Amino acid sequence: MYNGLVEILLATYNGQDYIEKQIQSIIHQTYTNWNLLVSDDCSNDKTLDILYKYAKEDSRIKIISKGKRFGSAAKNFIFLLKNAQSEFVAFCDQDDYWHPDKLEVFLHNVIDAGGRENGPMLIYSDLRVVDQHGVLISESYYDMMKLNPYRNSLSNLLVQNIVTGCASMINRDLYRLILKHTIDCDKIVMHDWFIAVICAACGSLVYIDSPTIDYCQHITNVVGAKKFNLLKWIKKNDDNKVSIRNSVIQASYIYDNYKLYLSDESKKVLKNYASILSYSLIKRLFILIHYDLWKSNVLRRIGQIIYTLKV
């Protein structure tokens, strides 16, 4: 059994109502060789007081940044990633609750999948969805969202993220590859999506078909689990155009900065999606079909076609 150090990256901002429960769930992990690296984005509530209390009691908890304004979770997590050194790194949200064996389950799966010798790797799991009081909403995030967690090819991930950062772990090969370039967070949609696309292009992804955290849904979530509804999605005309445009900008950014590390096939897929909005409507549709650039189900694909042709 693996017994090396695992670093857990926790980005915080005004999380006083949730942070204590999350830290407790980490402290009570069955796998105990971990360090929790915390970066606070200028919280103006009692988040830092709570963090300092636990850091004083447990030397594994290290506050590495405070008073530095990031302005987004993505920028905060990328900063944390730059400070990582361990062989495996897990991401952590301030408002969730880790199941006691989360780290143990992830390490078992990443070692079995060859995460120490097979190049860049990302492991991700299902999540139980709960409300702010801990009441169960769904036993499965993927069932609730009508997402197929196994659709993790580069083509699939370019158009739709299925990896939730708070239920993922990456190896050193992957984060060293990611950090070969200074990351412009204004060109990426979210850190977990960006990391998943790079891993799909240059490495491998492994899915754990069981929940390892309770994923909390509340009014202040930056990104949350919301049931998919096609009519509501179509009505959000401008938002959907922006979403597709941003996914294309992200693809272009990854192609421009990481093409030296890509296979010829990955280059082809990335380059075509990065250029899709410059093509005629017919060619846009051809590229979606030819490179299998589809979201998870038929309803989403209908919406995807509508807005890829309208942008």
N, C-alpha and C positions, 0 to 999 in steps of 0.2 A: 504494500500500500504506500502511496506517495505520502511523504511527510515534510515537504518543503514549504517555505513561506508563501502565502497567498496575500496579495495586497488588494484591499477593497477600497474603491474610490467613491467617496460620498460628497456630492455637491449640495450645499444647503443655502436656503434663503427663506427667512421668516417661517420656519417650520416648528415653532414651539409646541404646537398642538399634537404633533406626530413623532417628532424626532426621538423622544425618550423611548417610546415603544419599539422603534426601529433599532436603536442601539442595543436595547435589551435583547432583541432577537438575534443580533450578531454576537453578542457576548455569550449567549447560550448555544452557539453552534457546537455540534458534536466534533467538528474539526476545529482544533484550537490554535494551530500555528498560522495566525493571520495578523496583519497590521491594517488598521482602518485609517486611511489618509483622508482628511476632511479639509475642504476649502469652502469658506463661507462668503457669500456674495453680498456683504454689507447688510446683514439682517438688522432690522430695527426693533425686533421683539426680543424674547429671552432665549433665542436659539443658541447664541454663543455661551451664555451662562450655563445652559444645560450641557453643552459640549465640553466646556472646561471642567465641569463637575465630574463627568465620566473620564476625561483624559487624566485627571488627577488620581482617579481610582484605578485606572487600567493603563499601563504603559504601552499597550498595543494600539491605543487610540492617539493619533497624532494630528493636531491642527496645524496644517502647513501653510494656510493662507487665511488672513482676516483683514478687513479694511481695504481690500482691493476690489474695485467694482468691475464685474464682468458683464453684467447686463443680460446674460442668457445662460441657460443650462449648458448649451453646447460649448460655449467658450470656457465655462468653469470646468467641465469634464475634460476638455482637451488640455487645459492647464494641469489638471490632476494626472492625466496620462503621461505628460512630460516628466513627471516626478516619479513614475513607476520604475521599479528595478526587478521585481520578482518574476519568476518563470510564468506564473499565471496571474491574471488580473480580473477581478470581478467588479461590475458597476452596481451602484446602490442608490436608490432614490430615498429621500428623507421621510416619505410618508407611507412606505410599505411595511410589510412584516415578513421576515424570512422564516421559512419552516426550519426546524432545528437541524435537519440533515442536508440543508441546501448545498453548502460547500462540499460536503462529503460526496453527495450525489454527482455534483459537477466534476469533481476531481476524478471520481471513478470513471465517468464517461469520457472525459478528455484524455485520460491515460489509455483507456481501452481503444480509443480512436486514433492513437498515435500522435497525440498533441505535443509530445516531447521531441519527435524526430521527423514528422511529416510536413514541416513547413507551416505557414500561417494557418491558424485555425480559430474558429469561433464556435462556442457551444451555447445553445439557448434552450429554454424550457417553456412549458405552458405556465399559466398563472391562474390562481383563483381570483375572481373579481369580488371585492367587498365594498360596502359603502363606508362613510367616515366613522360609523359606529361599529364597524367590524361585521355587520350583517351580510350574509352571503347573497351576492347577486347572481353569480354563475360559477359553476365548478371549473369551467374552462373558458379562458379568454378567447381562444381561437374559435370555439363553438359559438360564443356570444357574438363575435365579430364576423362570423361566417368567412373565416380565413383558413386556407390550407397551409399549415406550418411547414409542410414538406416542399412547397414551391419556393425553393431557395437558390435557384440558378441565377446567374448574372442577369439574364434577360428578365426574369420575374422581379428581381430586387431593384432593378433600375426604375421600374414603374410603380412599385408598391413595397413598402417596408413591412416585413412580417416579424422582424426581430425587435423585441422590447429590451432596451439596454439594461433595465433593472433585473432582468432574468437572463443575463448573458455573462459569459466569461471568455476572455481571449488569451492567447499565449504570447510569449515574448516575441516570437518571429513576426506575428501580426502587428503588434504595436510598434516595434522597431521599423517595420516597413512603412506604417502610417506616418511616423515621425521623421522619415527621411526628408520631408518637405515641411516648411513652415505652413501651417494650415490657416487658410482664410475662412473663418467661420461664417462670413457673409455669403460665401459661395456654396455652403452645404445646408441641407434642410434641417438635419438634426444629427448629433454625433453618432447615435446608434445606427441610423440609416447609412450614413457615410461609411462607417466602419464595416457594416455588413456588405455593402457593394464592393469595397476594396477586397474583402475576404473572398467573396464570390468570384472576383476577377483573378485573384492571385493565390487562393488557398482553398480551404474546405470548411463547410458548415455542418454541424451535427445537432440534431434536434432530440431533446429529451421529452418523451410523450407523457409527462406527468407534471403537475404544478409544484413549484418549489418556493413560491412566495404568495402572500395575499396582497393583491394589487388594489390599492385604495382609490376609489373614485369619489371626488368631492369637488366643490365649486371652484377651487383655486388650482386645479390640475393644469400644468402647462400643456400636456398631451394626455388624453384619456381614452378609455374604452367606451365607444358609443356605437350602439347597434346601427348597422347599415340600412339605409332606406333610400331607394333609388330616386323617388320623387323629391324628397328633401334635398338629395345630393344635386339633382338637376337644377333645382331652384337656386342653389348657391352658385349662380353663374360665374361671378367674378372670382370667388374663392377657388373654384375648380380650375379656372384658367391660370390663376397664379400658382396653384399647386403643381399643375403639369409643367408650367414654365420653369418653376424652381427645380423640379426633378431633372429637367433638361440641362439647366445651368450646372447642377451638381454633377451630372454625367460628363459634361464638357470639362469641368474643373478636374475631375478624376482622370479623364483621358489625357489632358494636357500635362498633368504633374506626375502620373504614375505609368505612362505608356511603356517606359523602359522595362517595367517588371511584368508586363502583360504577355500572354500568349497571343499568337496571331488572331485566333478566333475571338478572344476577349477584346482585342483592339478593334476588330471589325464591328462587334456588337456595340461597344461603347461609342465609337466614332459615328456610327449611323444614328444612334439615339441622340447623341449630342448635337447632331446637325438636322434633326427631323423637322424642326419648325421652319427651316429655310427652304424646304421642299414644297412641291405642289401637293394638293390634297390627295391626289391619287397615289403619289409616291409615299406620302406619310402612311397611308393605309397599307401599302405594300410592305413597308419597313416593319410595321407592327406585326403583320402576318408572317413575313419571312423570318424574322428573328425571334418570334414567339414572345413578343413584348406585351404580355397580357397580365391583367390583374386577376384576382383569385376566382371570381365566378362570373356567370353570364351577365347578371345585372350590372356589376361593376364594369365589365368590358363594354357594354352598351354605352354607359356614361363616359368611359375612357375614349371611345371612338368619337363621340359627339364633341368632346372638348379638345381632343387632339386636333381635330379638323377645324375647330373654331378659333383656336389661339392665334 
